[in-house]
């Protein structure tokens, strides 16, 4: 029986054991909340002893790495932008949450704009992020609303519940190093190398079901209704704390039968308008981007924008905040923008700090 | 229950541990019960078919050898499938066994009993031949009905339509029982061997039933010979550490081939061979190369897992693949690809037809017949017949036409000629896979047409997809280089232990990197 464990077998056990141990010791933060599929309210927010809050990324679906002080400094206008891959953008400094902070600071507002967008998050998972974000004294919440990820929200909820169970199907993936490797291959090899059309057509990881669901009118209607209801709840949750909200409704680029491009909001603008009222403002992405060279500002047909599009949105949001300055409790500027002295610019806070890459 | 499902990885250790803890005589009972459970996980109804094949061939084998059971024993065994159907009907209403099905199973049991006993009334010298015919007729009737009934009826209707006759026969909704071609051929092979005196008869029903339903090779082979497997069951194996080591190694290699190589190549092959895909030359090539690696890794991976599972029980199953893409000629290819099937066709069809003992034309005729039937064995579709015909033509080409007929197909030392012969044969094989995988003849024409259009603006980017393909086939090629020395695709014992440990670790990591997929094996459908 002793000969069952051969030297080669020992090498395998030792290598895998060491890898797992090393990962759990040195990448503990990476593991935290990793198997919750976005349903862990702590995942992504790490409160440090020195009073800073760190938003981190673990290679999966997390926030861009950013830090801010837990107690909001007096006079700082703290904005949290909650949403999916569209507000997240192609990079922290290329997306409109960051650009909005810059715009506001140029308008003499000591703004701290934090990007809390995570790709694939629908209204349901955004609600979890929002619940946590509300504990960090925001001055304004920007809810970027899209109904596209509702299906994914449900799927990930199901997965998170399954994963917590005893089912042997998940035993292998409970080994951190295996799960990490699987995700790494998916993100670093599968997505970049296999064209999207193939991934969507045949795919792996329920994409076929997602596509099928996306084409069934009944499913679409049910999904949109759920997304709407959750968005309404999210707005109500923020307003219950007397925090102002800007609801940014998503639009997407589509193509008609004659290959003409057009923008469509899938009825989201109507929802945004219906919710607008005291303390709730609405910015329509479609209205902001109409009349622009949409072929250039959109990255693809799913609503993702190039930096130019993000810049336009940031300016529109800045204008909205300027317009509602008093209602938002932002003190009037001492001097106009045109007259602002150079030193005033430099005196404004620089927004959230971005940790340096290790 | 698939070999790559989590259920199998609970089922297998339970069987293995219980097997080695039990006294030898009880082990067979455990393996048989485990095999029926394994098969029943797909569809309990079709266990009646496995039982029917077992009962028919067990009785016919005994009777051929002149050791005929008493009539009441034959009747009791013949009604076993019906008893199983009745049990399911009463105990498992969800199995969906109707009253009609129950009556059919009783009727078939009685028909077999009647025919069997009628043959027993013939003169002693004539009986073996008729028992053989009885076995072949019953087994092929079951196979033909479940696998080919709709195909032949549909083809007949189409033919009638061509000559202007409308035949509106409704096709039946027949579910193809998993592995029916495999266990039917295995069982038939045993009866033929007994008839020829090449295999001892198995008098113990438990042993024979285990041979017929042995779970590692029940659904996709290798199609074993009675003379190899039955003595191993009869003799029983003593526990040795090497059984466990070899078994685990084979299973690991099989999982690597299936999960890492086959399933990932399938993503590209499925795209390239979908009827709605716009193909260009690049995608036609990527698709067929991906499919070549998919089908090879899928099936040889299955075989490795099957051999590994059997090895854990101390049983040796035959090799089914020996580096088939290094073949120089079609006959060498068929000596390396799905060896258990090609040798089955050789032993039980090609040689009885006359093999290569007659004139050159008779040999070519025999080759064509065998390859057409081998194509049809793979599926009830004309595209498989076309694939078989293509390989028949290749075999003829390499026998008749110079310079192809000068290429030796013996597995000897490599010469400079192999540098040309192997890639050429690989090219022919790839064309064969394009036929095999095409969803229709019109798609096949489009595939050949695409080879003339090397315009990358048509279709998706092929560059990154080629990298994906390379990423998955290179580790397999490296593994084959490592195992080449021992001419066994899963033997790594000559590699130093440290390197072996690293290779195993890498294989495990590559397997898990491909995730939680639970895809079926291609050969289940045959």
Contacts between the chains, C-beta under 8 A, distances in Angstrom:
chain1	res1	chain2	res2	distance
A	1	B	241	7.2
A	3	B	241	4.4
A	4	B	241	5.2
A	4	B	244	5.7
A	4	B	245	7.1
A	6	B	245	6.3
A	6	B	497	6.9
A	7	B	497	4.1
A	7	B	498	7.5
A	7	B	501	7.0
A	8	B	497	4.6
A	8	B	498	7.6
A	8	B	500	4.0
A	8	B	501	4.1
A	8	B	504	6.2
A	9	B	245	7.9
A	9	B	501	7.3
A	9	B	504	7.7
A	10	B	501	7.2
A	11	B	497	7.1
A	11	B	498	6.2
A	11	B	500	7.7
A	11	B	501	2.5
A	11	B	502	6.7
A	11	B	504	7.6
A	11	B	505	6.9
A	12	B	501	5.4
A	12	B	504	4.8
A	12	B	505	5.0
A	12	B	508	6.9
A	15	B	501	7.2
A	15	B	502	7.6
A	15	B	505	4.7
A	16	B	505	6.4
A	16	B	508	6.9
A	168	B	6	4.6
A	168	B	9	7.7
A	168	B	10	6.2
A	169	B	6	4.9
A	169	B	516	7.1
A	171	B	6	7.5
A	172	B	512	6.4
A	172	B	516	7.6
A	173	B	512	8.0
A	173	B	516	6.3
A	175	B	512	8.0
A	178	B	509	8.0
A	178	B	512	4.2
A	181	B	509	5.9
A	181	B	512	6.0
A	181	B	513	4.7
A	182	B	512	6.0
A	182	B	513	5.5
A	182	B	514	7.6
A	182	B	515	4.9
A	182	B	516	7.7
A	184	B	513	7.4
A	185	B	513	4.1
A	185	B	514	7.2
A	185	B	515	7.8
A	186	B	515	7.2
A	189	B	468	7.3
A	189	B	471	6.5
A	190	B	468	7.7
A	192	B	464	6.8
A	193	B	464	4.5
A	193	B	465	6.7
A	193	B	467	5.3
A	193	B	468	4.1
A	193	B	471	7.3
A	194	B	267	6.3
A	194	B	268	7.7
A	194	B	464	7.3
A	194	B	465	6.4
A	194	B	468	5.5
A	195	B	460	4.3
A	195	B	461	5.8
A	195	B	464	7.0
A	195	B	465	6.6
A	197	B	271	7.8
A	197	B	460	5.8
A	198	B	267	6.3
A	198	B	268	7.1
A	198	B	271	4.5
A	198	B	460	6.9
A	198	B	465	7.4
A	201	B	271	6.4
A	201	B	274	7.3
A	202	B	267	6.0
A	202	B	270	5.1
A	202	B	271	6.2
A	203	B	267	7.6
A	204	B	267	6.9
A	204	B	515	7.4
A	204	B	517	6.8
A	205	B	515	7.8
